Amino acid sequence: MHVLQDRALVVRTRFPARITETIPTSTIASELSEERYEVEVPWDWVNAEKLTHMGIKGVPSPIQRDYKWPRPRGFEPFDHQRDTSSFLSLRRRAFCFNEMGTGKTASVIWAADYLMTLGLIKRVLVVCPLSIMQSAWQADLFKFAVHRSVDVAYGDANKRAKIISGPAEFIIINYDGVATVAEHIMKHGKFDLIVIDESSNYKNSQTKRWKLMNKLVTPSTWLWMLTGTPAAQSPVDAYGLGRLCVPARAPRFFGDFREAVMQKLSMYRWVPRPDAEKHVFEMLQPAIRYTREECLDLPEVTVVNRIAPLTPSQQKYYKELKNQMLLELVGEEISVVNAAAKMNKLRQISAGACYSDNGAVILFDVSERLRVVQEVIDEASHKVLIFVPFRHTIELLRDYLVKNGTTCEVIQGDVPVYKRTAIFKDFQEKQNLKVLIIQPQAAAHGITLTAADTIIWYAPVTSTETYLQANARINRPGQRNAMTIVHIEGSPVEKRLYAMLQSNITNHEKIVDLYKKELLDT
Protein backbone atom coordinates (compact mmCIF):
# COMPACT_ATOMS: atom_id res chain seq x y z
CA MET A 1 0.00 0.00 0.00
CA HIS A 2 1.11 3.53 -0.70
CA VAL A 3 -0.31 7.06 -0.65
CA LEU A 4 -0.96 8.69 -4.01
CA GLN A 5 -0.41 12.45 -4.09
CA ASP A 6 -1.76 12.86 -0.53
CA ARG A 7 -5.29 12.16 -1.77
CA ALA A 8 -5.71 8.39 -2.22
CA LEU A 9 -4.57 5.06 -0.87
CA VAL A 10 -3.45 2.48 -3.42
CA VAL A 11 -4.13 -1.05 -2.20
CA ARG A 12 -2.80 -4.16 -3.91
CA THR A 13 -5.17 -7.10 -3.58
CA ARG A 14 -6.41 -10.30 -5.18
CA PHE A 15 -9.99 -9.49 -4.20
CA PRO A 16 -10.77 -5.95 -5.41
CA ALA A 17 -14.53 -6.47 -5.13
CA ARG A 18 -14.27 -6.68 -1.32
CA ILE A 19 -12.99 -3.11 -1.29
CA THR A 20 -15.16 -1.61 -4.04
CA GLU A 21 -18.33 -3.06 -2.51
CA THR A 22 -17.44 -1.79 0.98
CA ILE A 23 -16.20 1.60 -0.25
CA PRO A 24 -18.29 2.62 -3.31
CA THR A 25 -16.03 5.62 -4.06
CA SER A 26 -13.03 3.33 -4.61
CA THR A 27 -12.00 2.23 -8.11
CA ILE A 28 -9.86 -0.48 -9.66
CA ALA A 29 -6.90 1.52 -10.94
CA SER A 30 -4.97 -1.25 -12.72
CA GLU A 31 -4.65 -4.98 -13.19
CA LEU A 32 -1.10 -6.07 -12.31
CA SER A 33 -1.68 -9.71 -13.28
CA GLU A 34 -4.52 -12.16 -13.54
CA GLU A 35 -4.82 -12.32 -9.77
CA ARG A 36 -3.40 -8.98 -8.58
CA TYR A 37 -5.08 -5.60 -8.78
CA GLU A 38 -4.48 -2.06 -7.58
CA VAL A 39 -7.49 -0.37 -5.99
CA GLU A 40 -7.51 3.37 -5.49
CA VAL A 41 -9.35 4.55 -2.34
CA PRO A 42 -10.01 8.22 -1.49
CA TRP A 43 -7.94 8.92 1.63
CA ASP A 44 -10.10 10.10 4.48
CA TRP A 45 -10.71 8.79 8.01
CA VAL A 46 -13.90 6.89 7.16
CA ASN A 47 -12.29 4.96 4.32
CA ALA A 48 -9.06 4.33 6.24
CA GLU A 49 -11.06 3.00 9.17
CA LYS A 50 -13.06 0.71 6.86
CA LEU A 51 -9.91 -0.71 5.32
CA THR A 52 -8.47 -1.30 8.79
CA HIS A 53 -11.68 -3.01 9.92
CA MET A 54 -11.43 -5.28 6.86
CA GLY A 55 -8.10 -6.53 8.18
CA ILE A 56 -5.90 -4.80 5.62
CA LYS A 57 -2.54 -4.16 7.23
CA GLY A 58 -0.51 -0.97 7.22
CA VAL A 59 -3.34 1.45 6.52
CA PRO A 60 -2.07 4.98 7.26
CA SER A 61 -4.36 7.35 9.11
CA PRO A 62 -5.00 10.79 7.58
CA ILE A 63 -3.76 12.15 10.90
CA GLN A 64 -0.37 12.01 9.17
CA ARG A 65 -1.56 14.47 6.54
CA ASP A 66 -4.09 16.66 8.33
CA TYR A 67 -3.06 16.98 11.97
CA LYS A 68 -0.96 19.87 13.28
CA TRP A 69 0.60 17.95 16.21
CA PRO A 70 0.26 20.75 18.82
CA ARG A 71 3.27 20.99 21.12
CA PRO A 72 5.56 23.48 22.86
CA ARG A 73 8.52 24.81 20.96
CA GLY A 74 11.32 22.26 20.90
CA PHE A 75 9.05 19.23 21.30
CA GLU A 76 8.99 17.50 17.94
CA PRO A 77 6.99 14.23 17.72
CA PHE A 78 9.21 11.20 17.23
CA ASP A 79 8.51 8.88 14.31
CA HIS A 80 7.29 6.09 16.60
CA GLN A 81 4.94 8.54 18.34
CA ARG A 82 3.38 9.57 15.02
CA ASP A 83 3.05 5.92 14.07
CA THR A 84 1.41 5.06 17.40
CA SER A 85 -1.05 7.96 17.10
CA SER A 86 -1.88 6.87 13.55
CA PHE A 87 -2.48 3.29 14.68
CA LEU A 88 -4.75 4.24 17.59
CA SER A 89 -6.76 6.81 15.64
CA LEU A 90 -8.14 4.11 13.33
CA ARG A 91 -9.08 1.60 16.04
CA ARG A 92 -11.94 1.81 18.50
CA ARG A 93 -10.43 -1.02 20.57
CA ALA A 94 -6.65 -1.33 20.72
CA PHE A 95 -3.62 -2.14 22.86
CA CYS A 96 -0.51 0.00 23.05
CA PHE A 97 2.41 -2.03 24.40
CA ASN A 98 5.13 0.59 23.88
CA GLU A 99 7.75 0.36 26.60
CA MET A 100 8.05 2.82 29.47
CA GLY A 101 9.92 5.95 28.39
CA THR A 102 8.82 5.91 24.75
CA GLY A 103 6.34 8.77 25.11
CA LYS A 104 3.11 6.84 24.60
CA THR A 105 1.17 9.34 26.72
CA ALA A 106 1.71 12.06 24.11
CA SER A 107 0.80 9.63 21.30
CA VAL A 108 -2.53 8.88 22.98
CA ILE A 109 -3.25 12.58 23.57
CA TRP A 110 -2.58 13.46 19.93
CA ALA A 111 -4.73 10.58 18.66
CA ALA A 112 -7.62 11.53 20.95
CA ASP A 113 -7.33 15.22 20.06
CA TYR A 114 -7.38 14.36 16.35
CA LEU A 115 -10.58 12.32 16.79
CA MET A 116 -12.08 15.27 18.66
CA THR A 117 -11.32 17.58 15.75
CA LEU A 118 -13.23 15.16 13.50
CA GLY A 119 -16.18 15.08 15.91
CA LEU A 120 -15.82 11.34 16.45
CA ILE A 121 -15.34 11.64 20.21
CA LYS A 122 -16.12 14.42 22.67
CA ARG A 123 -14.91 13.27 26.09
CA VAL A 124 -12.05 11.12 27.33
CA LEU A 125 -11.63 9.34 30.67
CA VAL A 126 -8.01 8.50 31.52
CA VAL A 127 -7.67 5.83 34.22
CA CYS A 128 -4.13 5.57 35.54
CA PRO A 129 -2.02 5.11 38.68
CA LEU A 130 -2.29 7.85 41.28
CA SER A 131 1.43 8.53 40.90
CA ILE A 132 1.15 9.77 37.30
CA MET A 133 -2.21 11.55 37.25
CA GLN A 134 -0.61 14.97 37.48
CA SER A 135 3.09 14.41 36.79
CA ALA A 136 2.46 12.58 33.49
CA TRP A 137 -1.08 12.87 32.17
CA GLN A 138 -2.08 16.35 33.31
CA ALA A 139 1.38 17.73 32.54
CA ASP A 140 1.41 16.21 29.05
CA LEU A 141 -2.12 17.39 28.29
CA PHE A 142 -1.01 20.92 29.18
CA LYS A 143 1.92 20.48 26.78
CA PHE A 144 0.33 18.69 23.84
CA ALA A 145 -3.35 19.66 24.01
CA VAL A 146 -3.29 23.06 25.67
CA HIS A 147 -6.45 24.01 23.74
CA ARG A 148 -8.40 21.25 25.49
CA SER A 149 -9.94 21.42 28.97
CA VAL A 150 -8.51 19.02 31.57
CA ASP A 151 -9.43 18.13 35.15
CA VAL A 152 -8.23 15.59 37.71
CA ALA A 153 -10.95 13.71 39.59
CA TYR A 154 -9.25 13.35 42.95
CA GLY A 155 -10.58 13.80 46.48
CA ASP A 156 -13.74 12.60 48.18
CA ALA A 157 -16.63 11.07 46.23
CA ASN A 158 -18.56 14.34 46.01
CA LYS A 159 -15.59 16.23 44.62
CA ARG A 160 -14.87 13.52 42.07
CA ALA A 161 -18.52 13.40 40.99
CA LYS A 162 -18.64 17.17 40.54
CA ILE A 163 -15.55 17.09 38.33
CA ILE A 164 -16.94 14.22 36.24
CA SER A 165 -20.18 16.15 35.73
CA GLY A 166 -18.22 19.24 34.78
CA PRO A 167 -17.30 20.47 31.31
CA ALA A 168 -13.70 19.20 31.01
CA GLU A 169 -12.99 17.22 27.85
CA PHE A 170 -10.27 15.11 29.49
CA ILE A 171 -10.88 13.69 32.97
CA ILE A 172 -8.05 11.91 34.78
CA ILE A 173 -8.82 9.49 37.61
CA ASN A 174 -6.92 6.77 39.47
CA TYR A 175 -7.97 3.11 39.57
CA ASP A 176 -9.41 3.14 43.08
CA GLY A 177 -11.14 6.45 42.42
CA VAL A 178 -13.30 4.81 39.76
CA ALA A 179 -14.98 2.64 42.39
CA THR A 180 -16.15 5.65 44.40
CA VAL A 181 -17.97 7.24 41.45
CA ALA A 182 -18.67 4.37 39.06
CA GLU A 183 -22.44 4.90 39.06
CA HIS A 184 -21.96 8.61 38.49
CA ILE A 185 -19.63 7.93 35.56
CA MET A 186 -22.22 5.63 33.96
CA LYS A 187 -25.06 8.14 34.38
CA HIS A 188 -23.30 11.46 33.80
CA GLY A 189 -19.82 10.87 32.40
CA LYS A 190 -20.71 10.54 28.70
CA PHE A 191 -17.18 9.37 27.91
CA ASP A 192 -16.68 8.26 24.30
CA LEU A 193 -13.10 7.06 24.88
CA ILE A 194 -11.62 5.37 27.94
CA VAL A 195 -7.84 5.13 28.18
CA ILE A 196 -6.44 2.70 30.77
CA ASP A 197 -2.77 3.32 31.49
CA GLU A 198 -0.72 0.54 33.06
CA SER A 199 -3.60 -1.74 32.18
CA SER A 200 -1.99 -4.80 33.77
CA ASN A 201 -3.90 -3.66 36.84
CA TYR A 202 -6.95 -5.13 35.09
CA LYS A 203 -5.42 -8.56 34.45
CA ASN A 204 -7.76 -10.38 36.87
CA SER A 205 -11.34 -10.55 35.63
CA GLN A 206 -12.58 -11.68 39.07
CA THR A 207 -11.74 -8.45 40.88
CA LYS A 208 -14.20 -5.70 41.73
CA ARG A 209 -11.97 -3.27 39.84
CA TRP A 210 -12.26 -5.26 36.61
CA LYS A 211 -15.99 -5.85 36.93
CA LEU A 212 -16.67 -2.14 37.47
CA MET A 213 -14.65 -1.19 34.40
CA ASN A 214 -16.43 -3.86 32.38
CA LYS A 215 -19.70 -2.11 33.23
CA LEU A 216 -18.34 1.26 32.16
CA VAL A 217 -17.15 -0.04 28.79
CA THR A 218 -20.20 -0.33 26.55
CA PRO A 219 -20.17 -1.80 23.02
CA SER A 220 -19.89 1.72 21.58
CA THR A 221 -17.07 2.85 23.89
CA TRP A 222 -13.64 3.42 22.42
CA LEU A 223 -11.10 1.68 24.66
CA TRP A 224 -7.31 1.91 24.46
CA MET A 225 -5.29 -0.14 26.96
CA LEU A 226 -1.67 0.79 27.62
CA THR A 227 1.11 -1.22 29.23
CA GLY A 228 4.74 -1.83 28.41
CA THR A 229 4.70 -5.30 30.00
CA PRO A 230 1.64 -7.36 29.01
CA ALA A 231 1.46 -10.73 30.78
CA ALA A 232 4.94 -10.20 32.21
CA GLN A 233 4.56 -12.67 35.08
CA SER A 234 2.32 -15.33 33.54
CA PRO A 235 0.38 -15.90 30.28
CA VAL A 236 -2.87 -16.02 32.25
CA ASP A 237 -2.40 -12.34 33.14
CA ALA A 238 -3.42 -11.52 29.56
CA TYR A 239 -6.94 -12.85 30.04
CA GLY A 240 -8.40 -9.88 31.90
CA LEU A 241 -7.00 -7.43 29.34
CA GLY A 242 -8.35 -9.40 26.39
CA ARG A 243 -11.75 -10.03 27.93
CA LEU A 244 -12.17 -6.35 28.76
CA CYS A 245 -10.93 -4.80 25.52
CA VAL A 246 -11.65 -7.39 22.82
CA PRO A 247 -14.10 -9.88 24.38
CA ALA A 248 -14.81 -11.54 21.02
CA ARG A 249 -11.15 -12.66 20.85
CA ALA A 250 -11.06 -14.02 24.42
CA PRO A 251 -12.63 -17.28 25.64
CA ARG A 252 -15.78 -16.74 27.66
CA PHE A 253 -14.37 -18.54 30.68
CA PHE A 254 -11.00 -18.04 32.34
CA GLY A 255 -10.56 -21.78 32.84
CA ASP A 256 -10.64 -22.36 29.08
CA PHE A 257 -7.92 -19.79 28.52
CA ARG A 258 -5.78 -21.20 31.33
CA GLU A 259 -6.05 -24.68 29.82
CA ALA A 260 -4.93 -23.26 26.47
CA VAL A 261 -1.83 -21.47 27.80
CA MET A 262 -0.84 -23.41 30.93
CA GLN A 263 -0.06 -27.03 31.74
CA LYS A 264 -0.93 -28.46 35.15
CA LEU A 265 1.98 -30.38 36.72
CA SER A 266 0.51 -30.84 40.19
CA MET A 267 -2.34 -29.66 42.39
CA TYR A 268 -0.83 -26.19 42.82
CA ARG A 269 1.72 -25.92 40.04
CA TRP A 270 1.06 -24.72 36.49
CA VAL A 271 3.68 -23.91 33.84
CA PRO A 272 3.28 -22.15 30.48
CA ARG A 273 2.69 -24.34 27.44
CA PRO A 274 5.21 -24.03 24.58
CA ASP A 275 2.68 -22.15 22.42
CA ALA A 276 1.37 -19.90 25.23
CA GLU A 277 2.95 -16.79 23.74
CA LYS A 278 1.16 -17.44 20.44
CA HIS A 279 -2.23 -17.64 22.18
CA VAL A 280 -1.56 -14.42 24.09
CA PHE A 281 -0.41 -12.62 20.94
CA GLU A 282 -3.49 -13.67 18.97
CA MET A 283 -5.88 -12.59 21.72
CA LEU A 284 -4.33 -9.19 22.49
CA GLN A 285 -5.01 -7.67 19.07
CA PRO A 286 -5.02 -5.15 17.51
CA ALA A 287 -1.82 -3.99 19.18
CA ILE A 288 1.22 -1.83 18.55
CA ARG A 289 4.55 -2.09 20.34
CA TYR A 290 7.78 -0.14 20.23
CA THR A 291 10.67 -0.99 22.50
CA ARG A 292 13.07 1.74 23.60
CA GLU A 293 15.76 -0.03 21.62
CA GLU A 294 13.69 0.36 18.44
CA CYS A 295 13.09 4.08 19.03
CA LEU A 296 16.35 5.33 17.57
CA ASP A 297 15.28 8.97 17.81
CA LEU A 298 14.70 8.86 21.58
CA PRO A 299 17.09 10.76 23.85
CA GLU A 300 19.55 8.48 25.62
CA VAL A 301 18.10 9.23 29.05
CA THR A 302 14.53 10.17 29.94
CA VAL A 303 13.70 11.54 33.40
CA VAL A 304 10.16 11.09 34.71
CA ASN A 305 8.53 12.00 38.02
CA ARG A 306 6.14 9.82 39.99
CA ILE A 307 4.05 11.18 42.83
CA ALA A 308 3.70 9.11 46.00
CA PRO A 309 1.50 11.15 48.38
CA LEU A 310 2.48 11.14 52.02
CA THR A 311 0.25 8.96 54.15
CA PRO A 312 -1.68 10.60 57.04
CA SER A 313 0.93 9.57 59.62
CA GLN A 314 3.74 11.02 57.48
CA GLN A 315 1.80 14.25 56.91
CA LYS A 316 1.25 14.68 60.64
CA TYR A 317 4.93 14.33 61.64
CA TYR A 318 6.15 16.25 58.60
CA LYS A 319 3.95 19.22 59.54
CA GLU A 320 4.91 19.04 63.22
CA LEU A 321 8.62 19.02 62.37
CA LYS A 322 8.24 21.93 59.98
CA ASN A 323 6.43 23.99 62.63
CA GLN A 324 9.16 23.23 65.16
CA MET A 325 11.88 24.17 62.68
CA LEU A 326 10.06 27.37 61.75
CA LEU A 327 10.16 28.51 65.38
CA GLU A 328 13.90 27.80 65.49
CA LEU A 329 14.46 29.81 62.32
CA VAL A 330 13.15 33.09 63.78
CA GLY A 331 16.10 35.41 64.48
CA GLU A 332 18.68 32.66 63.96
CA GLU A 333 21.44 32.43 61.37
CA ILE A 334 21.25 28.95 59.87
CA SER A 335 24.52 27.23 59.01
CA VAL A 336 24.94 24.80 56.12
CA VAL A 337 25.48 21.91 58.53
CA ASN A 338 22.41 22.77 60.59
CA ALA A 339 20.23 23.25 57.51
CA ALA A 340 21.34 19.91 56.06
CA ALA A 341 20.51 18.14 59.34
CA LYS A 342 17.05 19.68 59.45
CA MET A 343 16.36 18.84 55.80
CA ASN A 344 17.56 15.30 56.46
CA LYS A 345 14.80 14.81 59.03
CA LEU A 346 12.14 15.86 56.51
CA ARG A 347 13.65 13.51 53.92
CA GLN A 348 13.61 10.63 56.42
CA ILE A 349 9.93 11.14 57.21
CA SER A 350 9.13 11.28 53.48
CA ALA A 351 11.06 8.04 52.90
CA GLY A 352 9.42 6.18 55.77
CA ALA A 353 12.02 5.76 58.54
CA CYS A 354 13.02 8.63 60.80
CA TYR A 355 15.83 8.53 63.34
CA SER A 356 15.06 10.13 66.71
CA ASP A 357 17.60 12.18 68.68
CA ASN A 358 18.51 9.14 70.78
CA GLY A 359 19.05 6.95 67.70
CA ALA A 360 15.77 5.02 67.78
CA VAL A 361 14.08 4.29 64.46
CA ILE A 362 10.51 5.51 63.95
CA LEU A 363 8.76 3.72 61.07
CA PHE A 364 5.92 5.28 59.09
CA ASP A 365 3.27 3.91 56.80
CA VAL A 366 4.73 4.35 53.29
CA SER A 367 2.27 2.13 51.43
CA GLU A 368 1.77 4.71 48.66
CA ARG A 369 5.50 4.98 47.96
CA LEU A 370 6.02 1.22 48.00
CA ARG A 371 3.14 0.78 45.59
CA VAL A 372 4.68 3.29 43.17
CA VAL A 373 8.01 1.44 43.30
CA GLN A 374 6.24 -1.81 42.43
CA GLU A 375 4.39 -0.08 39.58
CA VAL A 376 7.64 1.04 37.98
CA ILE A 377 9.25 -2.39 38.42
CA ASP A 378 6.24 -4.04 36.80
CA GLU A 379 6.38 -1.60 33.87
CA ALA A 380 10.10 -2.08 33.26
CA SER A 381 11.01 -4.53 30.51
CA HIS A 382 14.56 -4.98 31.79
CA LYS A 383 16.35 -4.88 35.14
CA VAL A 384 16.00 -2.06 37.66
CA LEU A 385 18.28 -0.24 40.10
CA ILE A 386 16.70 1.41 43.14
CA PHE A 387 18.74 4.03 44.98
CA VAL A 388 17.66 4.44 48.60
CA PRO A 389 19.53 6.93 50.84
CA PHE A 390 18.54 5.51 54.25
CA ARG A 391 19.47 2.12 55.66
CA HIS A 392 16.27 1.30 57.55
CA THR A 393 14.23 2.32 54.53
CA ILE A 394 16.23 -0.21 52.50
CA GLU A 395 15.18 -2.97 54.87
CA LEU A 396 11.55 -1.88 54.66
CA LEU A 397 11.65 -1.83 50.85
CA ARG A 398 13.44 -5.17 50.55
CA ASP A 399 10.86 -6.88 52.77
CA TYR A 400 8.04 -5.42 50.68
CA LEU A 401 9.52 -6.53 47.34
CA VAL A 402 10.30 -10.05 48.58
CA LYS A 403 6.75 -10.38 49.91
CA ASN A 404 5.46 -9.40 46.45
CA GLY A 405 7.61 -11.98 44.70
CA THR A 406 10.24 -9.63 43.25
CA THR A 407 13.77 -11.06 43.27
CA CYS A 408 16.21 -8.50 44.66
CA GLU A 409 19.57 -8.02 46.35
CA VAL A 410 20.90 -5.20 48.52
CA ILE A 411 24.15 -3.25 48.42
CA GLN A 412 24.78 -1.03 51.43
CA GLY A 413 27.67 0.00 53.66
CA ASP A 414 27.93 -3.19 55.73
CA VAL A 415 27.98 -5.58 52.74
CA PRO A 416 31.59 -6.87 52.43
CA VAL A 417 33.52 -6.26 49.22
CA TYR A 418 33.67 -9.93 48.18
CA LYS A 419 29.89 -10.23 48.50
CA ARG A 420 29.29 -6.99 46.58
CA THR A 421 31.41 -8.32 43.72
CA ALA A 422 29.36 -11.51 43.59
CA ILE A 423 26.06 -9.61 43.66
CA PHE A 424 27.15 -7.24 40.88
CA LYS A 425 28.25 -10.22 38.76
CA ASP A 426 24.95 -12.04 39.30
CA PHE A 427 22.97 -8.90 38.45
CA GLN A 428 24.84 -8.43 35.17
CA GLU A 429 24.78 -12.08 34.12
CA LYS A 430 21.79 -13.89 35.65
CA GLN A 431 18.25 -13.41 34.39
CA ASN A 432 16.45 -14.23 37.63
CA LEU A 433 17.80 -11.23 39.57
CA LYS A 434 15.45 -8.39 38.57
CA VAL A 435 16.16 -5.61 41.08
CA LEU A 436 19.21 -4.26 42.90
CA ILE A 437 18.59 -1.97 45.89
CA ILE A 438 21.58 0.28 46.50
CA GLN A 439 22.53 2.82 49.14
CA PRO A 440 23.99 5.50 46.82
CA GLN A 441 27.14 6.13 48.88
CA ALA A 442 27.99 2.41 48.73
CA ALA A 443 28.10 1.99 44.95
CA ALA A 444 27.98 5.34 43.22
CA HIS A 445 31.42 5.12 41.63
CA GLY A 446 33.18 2.82 39.20
CA ILE A 447 30.58 0.03 38.89
CA THR A 448 29.01 -1.06 35.59
CA LEU A 449 25.40 -2.18 35.87
CA THR A 450 24.22 -1.96 32.28
CA ALA A 451 21.93 -4.98 32.65
CA ALA A 452 19.52 -2.37 34.00
CA ASP A 453 18.09 0.43 31.89
CA THR A 454 15.82 1.88 34.59
CA ILE A 455 16.80 3.67 37.79
CA ILE A 456 14.32 4.45 40.56
CA TRP A 457 15.26 7.13 43.06
CA TYR A 458 13.22 6.05 46.08
CA ALA A 459 14.12 9.38 47.66
CA PRO A 460 16.54 12.15 46.66
CA VAL A 461 20.08 12.64 47.91
CA THR A 462 21.56 16.07 48.62
CA SER A 463 24.80 15.61 46.69
CA THR A 464 24.73 16.34 42.97
CA GLU A 465 27.95 14.36 42.51
CA THR A 466 26.44 11.29 44.15
CA TYR A 467 23.28 11.66 42.04
CA LEU A 468 25.16 11.95 38.74
CA GLN A 469 27.61 9.16 39.57
CA ALA A 470 24.77 6.83 40.59
CA ASN A 471 22.90 7.49 37.34
CA ALA A 472 26.11 6.76 35.42
CA ARG A 473 26.03 3.12 36.63
CA ILE A 474 23.71 2.28 33.71
CA ASN A 475 24.85 4.97 31.26
CA ARG A 476 28.13 3.29 30.31
CA PRO A 477 29.64 1.34 27.40
CA GLY A 478 27.64 -1.84 27.00
CA GLN A 479 24.25 -0.21 27.49
CA ARG A 480 22.02 -1.24 24.56
CA ASN A 481 18.77 0.46 25.53
CA ALA A 482 17.46 3.95 26.05
CA MET A 483 17.43 4.66 29.78
CA THR A 484 14.82 5.96 32.19
CA ILE A 485 15.42 7.72 35.51
CA VAL A 486 12.35 7.75 37.78
CA HIS A 487 12.10 10.27 40.63
CA ILE A 488 9.63 9.35 43.38
CA GLU A 489 8.45 12.36 45.33
CA GLY A 490 5.81 12.88 47.97
CA SER A 491 6.83 16.02 49.85
CA PRO A 492 7.79 19.58 48.89
CA VAL A 493 11.38 19.09 50.07
CA GLU A 494 11.81 16.12 47.75
CA LYS A 495 10.46 18.04 44.78
CA ARG A 496 12.88 20.88 45.44
CA LEU A 497 15.83 18.54 45.90
CA TYR A 498 15.16 16.76 42.61
CA ALA A 499 14.98 20.12 40.84
CA MET A 500 18.32 21.08 42.40
CA LEU A 501 19.92 17.79 41.39
CA GLN A 502 18.69 18.06 37.81
CA SER A 503 20.03 21.60 37.59
CA ASN A 504 23.49 20.31 38.55
CA ILE A 505 23.67 22.70 41.48
CA THR A 506 26.84 21.92 43.41
CA ASN A 507 27.00 24.91 45.74
CA HIS A 508 26.15 23.58 49.18
CA GLU A 509 25.05 27.05 50.26
CA LYS A 510 21.93 26.34 48.19
CA ILE A 511 20.92 23.87 50.91
CA VAL A 512 20.31 26.84 53.21
CA ASP A 513 18.13 28.51 50.58
CA LEU A 514 16.26 25.27 50.05
CA TYR A 515 15.75 24.93 53.80
CA LYS A 516 14.31 28.43 54.12
CA LYS A 517 11.99 28.00 51.12
CA GLU A 518 10.68 24.76 52.58
CA LEU A 519 9.88 26.34 55.93
CA LEU A 520 8.32 29.47 54.47
CA ASP A 521 6.11 27.41 52.13
CA THR A 522 3.25 26.70 54.52
Secondary structure as GFF3:
##gff-version 3
##sequence-region A 1 522
A	DSSP	beta_strand	2	4	.	.	.	ID=ss1
A	DSSP	beta_strand	8	13	.	.	.	ID=ss2
A	DSSP	alpha_helix	16	22	.	.	.	ID=ss3
A	DSSP	beta_strand	27	31	.	.	.	ID=ss4
A	DSSP	beta_strand	37	42	.	.	.	ID=ss5
A	DSSP	alpha_helix	45	53	.	.	.	ID=ss6
A	DSSP	alpha_helix	63	66	.	.	.	ID=ss7
A	DSSP	alpha_helix	79	89	.	.	.	ID=ss8
A	DSSP	beta_strand	93	96	.	.	.	ID=ss9
A	DSSP	alpha_helix	104	117	.	.	.	ID=ss10
A	DSSP	beta_strand	124	128	.	.	.	ID=ss11
A	DSSP	three_ten_helix	130	132	.	.	.	ID=ss12
A	DSSP	pi_helix	133	138	.	.	.	ID=ss13
A	DSSP	alpha_helix	139	144	.	.	.	ID=ss14
A	DSSP	beta_strand	150	152	.	.	.	ID=ss15
A	DSSP	alpha_helix	157	165	.	.	.	ID=ss16
A	DSSP	beta_strand	170	174	.	.	.	ID=ss17
A	DSSP	alpha_helix	175	180	.	.	.	ID=ss18
A	DSSP	alpha_helix	182	184	.	.	.	ID=ss19
A	DSSP	pi_helix	185	189	.	.	.	ID=ss20
A	DSSP	beta_strand	193	196	.	.	.	ID=ss21
A	DSSP	three_ten_helix	199	202	.	.	.	ID=ss22
A	DSSP	alpha_helix	208	216	.	.	.	ID=ss23
A	DSSP	beta_strand	222	226	.	.	.	ID=ss24
A	DSSP	three_ten_helix	235	237	.	.	.	ID=ss25
A	DSSP	alpha_helix	238	245	.	.	.	ID=ss26
A	DSSP	three_ten_helix	247	249	.	.	.	ID=ss27
A	DSSP	alpha_helix	254	261	.	.	.	ID=ss28
A	DSSP	beta_strand	262	264	.	.	.	ID=ss29
A	DSSP	beta_strand	270	272	.	.	.	ID=ss30
A	DSSP	alpha_helix	276	283	.	.	.	ID=ss31
A	DSSP	beta_strand	287	288	.	.	.	ID=ss32
A	DSSP	beta_strand	301	307	.	.	.	ID=ss33
A	DSSP	alpha_helix	312	329	.	.	.	ID=ss34
A	DSSP	alpha_helix	336	351	.	.	.	ID=ss35
A	DSSP	beta_strand	353	355	.	.	.	ID=ss36
A	DSSP	beta_strand	361	363	.	.	.	ID=ss37
A	DSSP	alpha_helix	367	379	.	.	.	ID=ss38
A	DSSP	beta_strand	383	387	.	.	.	ID=ss39
A	DSSP	alpha_helix	391	403	.	.	.	ID=ss40
A	DSSP	beta_strand	408	411	.	.	.	ID=ss41
A	DSSP	alpha_helix	417	429	.	.	.	ID=ss42
A	DSSP	beta_strand	435	438	.	.	.	ID=ss43
A	DSSP	alpha_helix	440	443	.	.	.	ID=ss44
A	DSSP	beta_strand	452	457	.	.	.	ID=ss45
A	DSSP	alpha_helix	464	471	.	.	.	ID=ss46
A	DSSP	beta_strand	483	489	.	.	.	ID=ss47
A	DSSP	alpha_helix	492	502	.	.	.	ID=ss48
A	DSSP	alpha_helix	510	520	.	.	.	ID=ss49
###
